[in-house]
Each structure stands twice: as structure tokens, then as C-alpha cells.
Amino acid sequence: MFDSLLDFISGTDWTYAVIFLFAFGDVLFPVIPSETAVITAGVLAANGDLNIALVILCAAAGAVLGDNTAYLIGRHLKDLVRGRLFTGHRRRHLDRAELALSERGGYLILIGRFVPGGRTAVTFAAGMLRFPWHRFIRFDVAAGLVWASYAGLVGYFGGKAFEESPAKGLLLALGLAFGVAASVEGYRWWKRRRLRAREASRPAPLPEPVPGESVDRG
């Protein structure tokens, strides 16, 4: 399976364009394995088949353009996005993203790029909330560069560790990426649980006295 993935990424003269298109498309269609494609390209770069700087640049450019496309769709087609793309259980992801954007803004744009499905909800929500584009683009360029560098370099160093066996290097790199993603999700779960516990421990507010009614002080 890993050999087939390596062949797919490297078996064309349009490899850099494929990386760009994968990174561009996954925010609109989250089933596209853009991160896996960039990691695979990084492994191939370690073996001299690709240039790691161009891999990172193409992945970052595709990610930023895809995010901004989602932002514009959310901004101008708000009702369509809400009614067609975020129905059923997916609606809660959009609601959470809207709430978090109003509270944390740029921080969420950075973190959302590393959360599966999060980048989709965050970028659409930013457009729907009319989050200022001049702020969005600054955080989004930073997020795209960090994400592309992370994925590309994880693959690159995984490939360097197994230069004689690219498939083993890819397996190592994907394992590292999965570990990072699991750690991020674990931290987010712990943080949400801690917040719920803190809210549950707060004493209920005392009812306000009705005007004209005496208050029993005990």
C-alpha cells in the first residue's frame, strides 16, 4: 500500500501540481488526504526525487488558496453553506467554530489547520461571520506555512531515517503525524472536560428578591 502511495505521488511530471491541488481541495472536500500527500512528497524529497522547499511552497500555497476560497464562499453564500454543507451532526462543528472565532479569532485559524475537519469549519465560519479578511489572511498564511512545513519535514526526516526503504520511511512519518494529531485531539478533549467540570462546580446564582418581599437572612 505504501509503495503504491509513493508511486502515485512520484509517478507523474505534475507532482508539484498534484501536491498543490490536494492541499487546495481538502478544505472544500475533507476526504482528500492532503496531509498524507505532503508527507509522502517529503519522503520522496529525502531520497532526491523531489525538492523539499518546492514541496512545502506548493502545499502552503494550495492550503492558503483553498482556505480563502472557503472564506469567500462562506461570506457570500452563507445560507447555502449552512443549509447544504453543515447539516445534521456536522452542524455542531460549525456552531463551535463560530463561537470560538468570536472569542479567539486568529488563534483558532492557526489551530484549526491541524484539526481534521476543523480547517473546513473554521474557514467557512470566518467568512460567514465576516471575520476581517486582512486579519484572516495574515493568520491563514502563517497557518499554511507552518502546516506545510510540518507535514513536509515529518516526511523528509522519516525518509532520511530509511533512505534505503522509502516505504518504511513513509510508515514512520505517518506514525509520527498520527501521534501528533492524537495528542492535539487528546489535549482538546482534556481542555473541554476541564472546562465542563469547572462550570459544573460553580454555585448556582441566588435568586433575586422580588420587590416588596422580605428576604430571610437566616
C-alpha atoms as a printed R data frame, in Angstrom:
    type eleno elety resid chain resno       x      y       z
1   ATOM     1    CA   MET     A     1   0.000  0.000   0.000
2   ATOM     2    CA   PHE     A     2   2.785  2.428   0.920
3   ATOM     3    CA   ASP     A     3   4.697  1.607  -2.270
4   ATOM     4    CA   SER     A     4   1.542  2.380  -4.271
5   ATOM     5    CA   LEU     A     5   1.174  5.724  -2.493
6   ATOM     6    CA   LEU     A     6   4.790  6.610  -3.246
7   ATOM     7    CA   ASP     A     7   4.315  5.639  -6.884
8   ATOM     8    CA   PHE     A     8   1.144  7.739  -7.138
9   ATOM     9    CA   ILE     A     9   2.818 10.887  -5.836
10  ATOM    10    CA   SER     A    10   6.052 10.441  -7.798
11  ATOM    11    CA   GLY     A    11   4.722  8.777 -10.933
12  ATOM    12    CA   THR     A    12   3.908 11.987 -12.801
13  ATOM    13    CA   ASP     A    13   5.703 15.038 -14.149
14  ATOM    14    CA   TRP     A    14   2.989 17.090 -12.462
15  ATOM    15    CA   THR     A    15   3.855 16.035  -8.902
16  ATOM    16    CA   TYR     A    16   4.076 19.586  -7.544
17  ATOM    17    CA   ALA     A    17   0.750 20.434  -9.146
18  ATOM    18    CA   VAL     A    18  -0.782 17.336  -7.509
19  ATOM    19    CA   ILE     A    19   0.504 18.484  -4.100
20  ATOM    20    CA   PHE     A    20  -0.941 21.947  -4.699
21  ATOM    21    CA   LEU     A    21  -4.323 20.567  -5.774
22  ATOM    22    CA   PHE     A    22  -4.549 18.185  -2.822
23  ATOM    23    CA   ALA     A    23  -3.783 20.996  -0.366
24  ATOM    24    CA   PHE     A    24  -6.231 23.295  -2.144
25  ATOM    25    CA   GLY     A    25  -9.062 20.798  -2.298
26  ATOM    26    CA   ASP     A    26  -9.106 19.279   1.168
27  ATOM    27    CA   VAL     A    27 -10.652 22.304   2.871
28  ATOM    28    CA   LEU     A    28 -13.575 22.082   0.432
29  ATOM    29    CA   PHE     A    29 -13.642 18.271   0.364
30  ATOM    30    CA   PRO     A    30 -12.174 16.985   3.651
31  ATOM    31    CA   VAL     A    31 -11.934 13.405   2.332
32  ATOM    32    CA   ILE     A    32  -8.916 14.440   0.216
33  ATOM    33    CA   PRO     A    33  -5.779 13.196   2.054
34  ATOM    34    CA   SER     A    34  -3.699 16.326   1.604
35  ATOM    35    CA   GLU     A    35  -1.528 15.827   4.673
36  ATOM    36    CA   THR     A    36  -0.689 12.280   3.614
37  ATOM    37    CA   ALA     A    37   0.237 13.539   0.146
38  ATOM    38    CA   VAL     A    38   2.576 16.201   1.554
39  ATOM    39    CA   ILE     A    39   4.189 13.717   3.954
40  ATOM    40    CA   THR     A    40   4.691 11.289   1.066
41  ATOM    41    CA   ALA     A    41   6.259 14.035  -1.024
42  ATOM    42    CA   GLY     A    42   8.587 14.817   1.885
43  ATOM    43    CA   VAL     A    43   9.726 11.176   1.965
44  ATOM    44    CA   LEU     A    44  10.447 11.321  -1.767
45  ATOM    45    CA   ALA     A    45  12.352 14.573  -1.301
46  ATOM    46    CA   ALA     A    46  14.582 12.829   1.244
47  ATOM    47    CA   ASN     A    47  15.509 10.363  -1.500
48  ATOM    48    CA   GLY     A    48  16.270 13.108  -4.009
49  ATOM    49    CA   ASP     A    49  13.179 12.632  -6.162
50  ATOM    50    CA   LEU     A    50  11.655 15.996  -5.222
51  ATOM    51    CA   ASN     A    51  12.779 19.333  -3.822
52  ATOM    52    CA   ILE     A    52  11.586 19.742  -0.218
53  ATOM    53    CA   ALA     A    53  11.428 23.558  -0.489
54  ATOM    54    CA   LEU     A    54   9.127 23.313  -3.526
55  ATOM    55    CA   VAL     A    55   7.017 20.661  -1.786
56  ATOM    56    CA   ILE     A    56   6.452 22.983   1.193
57  ATOM    57    CA   LEU     A    57   5.838 26.016  -1.026
58  ATOM    58    CA   CYS     A    58   3.267 24.220  -3.215
59  ATOM    59    CA   ALA     A    59   1.483 22.723  -0.204
60  ATOM    60    CA   ALA     A    60   1.342 26.080   1.608
61  ATOM    61    CA   ALA     A    61   0.131 27.929  -1.497
62  ATOM    62    CA   GLY     A    62  -2.604 25.361  -2.115
63  ATOM    63    CA   ALA     A    63  -3.692 25.433   1.527
64  ATOM    64    CA   VAL     A    64  -3.920 29.236   1.650
65  ATOM    65    CA   LEU     A    65  -5.789 29.485  -1.658
66  ATOM    66    CA   GLY     A    66  -8.202 26.737  -0.591
67  ATOM    67    CA   ASP     A    67  -8.846 28.394   2.760
68  ATOM    68    CA   ASN     A    68  -9.545 31.737   1.118
69  ATOM    69    CA   THR     A    69 -11.894 30.105  -1.381
70  ATOM    70    CA   ALA     A    70 -13.853 28.611   1.527
71  ATOM    71    CA   TYR     A    71 -13.804 32.010   3.265
72  ATOM    72    CA   LEU     A    72 -15.290 33.732   0.211
73  ATOM    73    CA   ILE     A    73 -17.937 31.031  -0.248
74  ATOM    74    CA   GLY     A    74 -18.933 31.360   3.396
75  ATOM    75    CA   ARG     A    75 -19.053 35.146   3.140
76  ATOM    76    CA   HIS     A    76 -21.171 35.355   0.002
77  ATOM    77    CA   LEU     A    77 -23.184 32.125   0.159
78  ATOM    78    CA   LYS     A    78 -23.857 31.930   3.883
79  ATOM    79    CA   ASP     A    79 -27.309 30.352   3.713
80  ATOM    80    CA   LEU     A    80 -26.255 27.789   1.112
81  ATOM    81    CA   VAL     A    81 -23.231 26.715   3.182
82  ATOM    82    CA   ARG     A    82 -25.247 26.413   6.375
83  ATOM    83    CA   GLY     A    83 -28.090 24.534   4.713
84  ATOM    84    CA   ARG     A    84 -26.126 22.226   2.402
85  ATOM    85    CA   LEU     A    85 -22.671 21.560   3.840
86  ATOM    86    CA   PHE     A    86 -23.322 21.637   7.580
87  ATOM    87    CA   THR     A    87 -26.459 19.625   8.160
88  ATOM    88    CA   GLY     A    88 -27.141 17.033  10.852
89  ATOM    89    CA   HIS     A    89 -24.277 16.230  13.208
90  ATOM    90    CA   ARG     A    90 -21.873 18.378  11.167
91  ATOM    91    CA   ARG     A    91 -23.798 21.486  12.196
92  ATOM    92    CA   ARG     A    92 -22.283 21.384  15.684
93  ATOM    93    CA   HIS     A    93 -18.767 21.772  14.207
94  ATOM    94    CA   LEU     A    94 -19.850 24.981  12.500
95  ATOM    95    CA   ASP     A    95 -21.577 26.279  15.632
96  ATOM    96    CA   ARG     A    96 -18.460 25.612  17.721
97  ATOM    97    CA   ALA     A    97 -16.232 27.261  15.141
98  ATOM    98    CA   GLU     A    98 -18.425 30.368  15.031
99  ATOM    99    CA   LEU     A    99 -18.410 30.660  18.835
100 ATOM   100    CA   ALA     A   100 -14.663 30.099  19.114
101 ATOM   101    CA   LEU     A   101 -13.879 32.555  16.295
102 ATOM   102    CA   SER     A   102 -15.835 35.283  18.035
103 ATOM   103    CA   GLU     A   103 -13.799 34.650  21.190
104 ATOM   104    CA   ARG     A   104 -10.307 33.689  19.980
105 ATOM   105    CA   GLY     A   105 -10.147 34.655  16.303
106 ATOM   106    CA   GLY     A   106  -6.684 34.234  14.863
107 ATOM   107    CA   TYR     A   107  -5.618 31.556  17.339
108 ATOM   108    CA   LEU     A   108  -8.391 29.294  16.057
109 ATOM   109    CA   ILE     A   109  -7.381 29.847  12.429
110 ATOM   110    CA   LEU     A   110  -3.889 28.610  13.290
111 ATOM   111    CA   ILE     A   111  -5.012 25.615  15.344
112 ATOM   112    CA   GLY     A   112  -7.899 24.711  13.016
113 ATOM   113    CA   ARG     A   113  -5.494 23.827  10.204
114 ATOM   114    CA   PHE     A   114  -4.188 20.900  12.258
115 ATOM   115    CA   VAL     A   115  -7.595 19.523  13.285
116 ATOM   116    CA   PRO     A   116  -9.234 17.025  10.897
117 ATOM   117    CA   GLY     A   117 -12.336 18.752   9.560
118 ATOM   118    CA   GLY     A   118 -11.521 21.773  11.696
119 ATOM   119    CA   ARG     A   119  -9.992 23.770   8.865
120 ATOM   120    CA   THR     A   120 -13.212 23.376   6.876
121 ATOM   121    CA   ALA     A   121 -15.490 24.561   9.680
122 ATOM   122    CA   VAL     A   122 -13.185 27.419  10.704
123 ATOM   123    CA   THR     A   123 -12.641 28.885   7.240
124 ATOM   124    CA   PHE     A   124 -16.304 28.720   6.266
125 ATOM   125    CA   ALA     A   125 -17.287 30.163   9.660
126 ATOM   126    CA   ALA     A   126 -14.793 33.020   9.260
127 ATOM   127    CA   GLY     A   127 -16.459 34.042   6.018
128 ATOM   128    CA   MET     A   128 -19.980 33.646   7.384
129 ATOM   129    CA   LEU     A   129 -19.133 35.805  10.419
130 ATOM   130    CA   ARG     A   130 -17.421 38.351   8.139
131 ATOM   131    CA   PHE     A   131 -14.205 37.986  10.111
132 ATOM   132    CA   PRO     A   132 -11.988 40.828   8.786
133 ATOM   133    CA   TRP     A   133 -10.141 39.494   5.740
134 ATOM   134    CA   HIS     A   134  -6.961 41.476   6.446
135 ATOM   135    CA   ARG     A   135  -6.712 39.614   9.777
136 ATOM   136    CA   PHE     A   136  -7.792 36.287   8.300
137 ATOM   137    CA   ILE     A   137  -5.158 36.316   5.559
138 ATOM   138    CA   ARG     A   138  -2.313 37.073   7.991
139 ATOM   139    CA   PHE     A   139  -3.170 34.189  10.291
140 ATOM   140    CA   ASP     A   140  -4.018 31.900   7.388
141 ATOM   141    CA   VAL     A   141  -0.689 32.409   5.590
142 ATOM   142    CA   ALA     A   142   1.107 31.629   8.846
143 ATOM   143    CA   ALA     A   143  -1.067 28.542   9.381
144 ATOM   144    CA   GLY     A   144  -0.491 27.319   5.815
145 ATOM   145    CA   LEU     A   145   3.283 27.705   6.054
146 ATOM   146    CA   VAL     A   146   3.514 26.010   9.450
147 ATOM   147    CA   TRP     A   147   1.253 23.139   8.341
148 ATOM   148    CA   ALA     A   148   3.102 22.574   5.060
149 ATOM   149    CA   SER     A   149   6.494 22.734   6.784
150 ATOM   150    CA   TYR     A   150   5.380 20.320   9.482
151 ATOM   151    CA   ALA     A   151   3.954 17.750   7.050
152 ATOM   152    CA   GLY     A   152   6.771 18.064   4.543
153 ATOM   153    CA   LEU     A   153   9.567 17.885   7.117
154 ATOM   154    CA   VAL     A   154   7.993 14.960   9.005
155 ATOM   155    CA   GLY     A   155   8.086 13.052   5.721
156 ATOM   156    CA   TYR     A   156  11.564 14.324   4.884
157 ATOM   157    CA   PHE     A   157  13.161 13.221   8.139
158 ATOM   158    CA   GLY     A   158  11.212  9.964   8.098
159 ATOM   159    CA   GLY     A   159  12.612  9.330   4.634
160 ATOM   160    CA   LYS     A   160  16.140 10.208   5.780
161 ATOM   161    CA   ALA     A   161  15.839  7.646   8.570
162 ATOM   162    CA   PHE     A   162  15.132  4.909   5.996
163 ATOM   163    CA   GLU     A   163  16.814  6.097   2.813
164 ATOM   164    CA   GLU     A   164  17.131  2.534   1.535
165 ATOM   165    CA   SER     A   165  13.435  1.802   2.133
166 ATOM   166    CA   PRO     A   166  11.120  4.748   1.348
167 ATOM   167    CA   ALA     A   167   8.046  2.710   2.322
168 ATOM   168    CA   LYS     A   168   9.416  2.284   5.875
169 ATOM   169    CA   GLY     A   169  10.216  5.980   5.993
170 ATOM   170    CA   LEU     A   170   6.659  6.786   4.954
171 ATOM   171    CA   LEU     A   171   5.270  4.434   7.600
172 ATOM   172    CA   LEU     A   172   7.400  6.122  10.272
173 ATOM   173    CA   ALA     A   173   6.390  9.607   9.119
174 ATOM   174    CA   LEU     A   174   2.686  8.744   9.053
175 ATOM   175    CA   GLY     A   175   3.009  7.221  12.535
176 ATOM   176    CA   LEU     A   176   4.577 10.441  13.834
177 ATOM   177    CA   ALA     A   177   1.871 12.553  12.201
178 ATOM   178    CA   PHE     A   178  -0.846 10.344  13.667
179 ATOM   179    CA   GLY     A   179   0.766 10.669  17.091
180 ATOM   180    CA   VAL     A   180   0.807 14.465  16.844
181 ATOM   181    CA   ALA     A   181  -2.831 14.558  15.704
182 ATOM   182    CA   ALA     A   182  -3.862 12.213  18.526
183 ATOM   183    CA   SER     A   183  -2.016 14.385  21.051
184 ATOM   184    CA   VAL     A   184  -3.772 17.534  19.796
185 ATOM   185    CA   GLU     A   185  -7.172 15.842  19.974
186 ATOM   186    CA   GLY     A   186  -6.376 14.470  23.429
187 ATOM   187    CA   TYR     A   187  -5.423 17.914  24.669
188 ATOM   188    CA   ARG     A   188  -8.594 19.459  23.228
189 ATOM   189    CA   TRP     A   189 -10.711 16.713  24.864
190 ATOM   190    CA   TRP     A   190  -8.996 17.255  28.229
191 ATOM   191    CA   LYS     A   191  -9.456 21.017  27.978
192 ATOM   192    CA   ARG     A   192 -13.171 20.682  27.163
193 ATOM   193    CA   ARG     A   193 -13.655 18.222  30.033
194 ATOM   194    CA   ARG     A   194 -11.864 20.538  32.450
195 ATOM   195    CA   LEU     A   195 -13.998 23.473  31.337
196 ATOM   196    CA   ARG     A   196 -17.224 21.484  31.807
197 ATOM   197    CA   ALA     A   197 -16.095 20.356  35.267
198 ATOM   198    CA   ARG     A   198 -15.300 23.943  36.230
199 ATOM   199    CA   GLU     A   199 -18.693 25.152  35.056
200 ATOM   200    CA   ALA     A   200 -20.457 22.310  36.901
201 ATOM   201    CA   SER     A   201 -18.667 23.193  40.148
202 ATOM   202    CA   ARG     A   202 -19.792 26.811  40.128
203 ATOM   203    CA   PRO     A   203 -22.504 27.509  42.714
204 ATOM   204    CA   ALA     A   204 -25.897 28.341  41.288
205 ATOM   205    CA   PRO     A   205 -26.667 32.081  41.471
206 ATOM   206    CA   LEU     A   206 -29.029 33.150  44.249
207 ATOM   207    CA   PRO     A   207 -32.473 34.202  43.035
208 ATOM   208    CA   GLU     A   208 -33.046 37.926  43.068
209 ATOM   209    CA   PRO     A   209 -35.565 39.033  45.704
210 ATOM   210    CA   VAL     A   210 -38.979 40.043  44.480
211 ATOM   211    CA   PRO     A   211 -39.634 43.745  45.134
212 ATOM   212    CA   GLY     A   212 -41.602 44.198  48.333
213 ATOM   213    CA   GLU     A   213 -40.796 40.707  49.572
214 ATOM   214    CA   SER     A   214 -38.751 40.358  52.734
215 ATOM   215    CA   VAL     A   215 -35.521 38.373  52.454
216 ATOM   216    CA   ASP     A   216 -34.894 35.689  55.043
217 ATOM   217    CA   ARG     A   217 -31.328 36.181  56.207
218 ATOM   218    CA   GLY     A   218 -31.447 33.034  58.364
